Amino acid sequence: MISLGKTTMMSVTGSAGDSDQFSEYIQKNLQLYKMRNGYEMSTKGMANFTRKALAEALRSNPYHVNLLMAGCNDTSDCSLYYMDYLASSVEVPFAAHGYGSYFVLSLLDRWHKPDITKEDAVILLRKCMEELKRRFIVNLPAVCIRIIDKDGIHTLPLLKEQDYHA
């Protein structure tokens, strides 16, 4: 996960080289924007900038990356964006990407509420991790949880395999 600002993060999947290069390109250009203008872009602005960068690269040297971008503005208006390698972008209430998403999106669809609390969100994540432990071929012994709110990005203690049971 890449920090893009005080209250914005991005998670990128894809080929290793493209993921690293593209995420660093976005991160550094958003830092340059902040230095030039004296303030950070909104989460929506960052998502639009990132989508435009993907769209421009698509015509010459495409990046094979899919990403999630999440952030909160000062008014506690939080948003989550999903973008794919073809530069389509959509604001979503919840998301997962990668092969594990095939197993957890149905749980997120069933249990997510627009006014979910932090505690309920962690319980939902535990349900998702329990489902992955049961059905996914890859072993995930621990998960790093980051929560974004108007006060910034907060890292919770690692969620370990024995704690997956909700």
N, C-alpha and C positions, 0 to 999 in steps of 0.2 A: 504494500500500500504506500502510495506516494502522497506526501502532504503538499497541497497546492497553495495553502494559505492558512490563516489562523483557524478557520472553521470549515475548510474544504479538503477532501481527500479523493484520491483516484486509485482504483484497482484495475490493473491491466493484465489481460491474458493474451497469449499468442506465442509466436516464435520468440525465443529468448532475445535475439538481437533486435528485432523490431520493437518488442515490449520495452526494453531498456532505452533504446534510442528515442523512441517516440515519447515515452513518459518524461525523459530528461528534457527533451525539446519543449514540451508543453510547460513543464515546471519552470524552466529557466526563462521562457518568454513571459510567463505570468509574473515572475519576479521582476523582470525588466519593466513590464507595464506598471507595477507597483512603484518602482523607483522613479520612473518618469512622471507619473501622475500623482504620487503621494498617497494613494489609496488602492485597496484591492478591488478587483472586479467582483461582482456578485456571482453566486453559484451559477445562475442562468447565463451570465456573460461568459464565465469560464467554459461552460458546456458549449455555448455557441462558438467560441474561439476554437475549442478542440475539434468540434465537428467540421468547421471550416478548414482547419489544418489537415484533417483526414480527407476531406473532399478534394482539396488541392493536390495532395499527394497521390490520390487515386488516379489522376490523369497522367502521372509521369512515373513515379516510383512508389507504388502503394505499400502502406504498412499493413501487415496482416495481424491486426490487434482488435480485440473486443474489450470494452471497458465499462466500468461503473464509476460514476462521479457523484459524490454526496457532499452536501454542505448545508449550513444554516446562515441566514443573514442576521443582522442585529435585532430584527423584529421577531426572532425565533421562527421565521418562515423557512422551514427545512425542505429540501428537495433532493431527489435521487434521479439520476439520468443514466440510461443505458445507451451505449453506442456500439455499433458493429463496424467491421472492417470496410463496409461499403459507405460509411459516413452517414448512416441513418441514425437519428437521435430521437429519443422519446423520454419524457418524464414518466416515471413509474412509481407506484406506491411501495413496491418491494421488488427485489431482484436477486438472482443468483446466476453465476455464469460458470462455464466449464461443464465437464461431464456430470459432476455432482448435481447440477441444476435439474437434470432429468428426474432426480429422486426427491428433491426438496421443494420445487415450485408448487406442487400440489398441497404440501403442508402449509406453505406460506399463504397460498390462496385461501385455504380453509381457516387459518387461525389469525391472520393479520387483521388488525383493526386500525382505522385512521388515527384513533386517539390512544394507541398502545403506550403503556408505560415502559420505562427502562427495564424494570424487573420482569414484566411480561415478555419483553423482547428477548431477554436472556433465556427465559424459559422456552420460548419458541425456538431459539437457536439451539438449545439443548435437544429439543425434539428433532430438529433437522439433523444434528450430528448423530443422534441415536439411529435415525433412519439410514444415514450414510454408513454407519458402523455395521448395520445389519445387511445392507444391500450392495454397497459399493466395494469394488475390488481393492481400492487403495486404502491403506491403513493411515488414519489421521490421529496420532497419539495426543495432540494438543492443538488448540485453536486460540489465536490471539483475537481478542474482542476490542474493537474501538467504537466508542460512542461519540457522535458529533451533536453538539447542541450550540445554542447561542453563546455559551461561555468558552467554547473551544473544543478541542479533540481530547478525549479521555480514554486512556488505556486501562482496561480491567485486567485482573489477574488471569493467567492462562486457564482456559477451560480444558481440563485433562480428560482423558478417555473414561476414567472411572466416574466422572461427574456428568457424563452425557445424559444419564437418565433424568427425565423431567418430572 
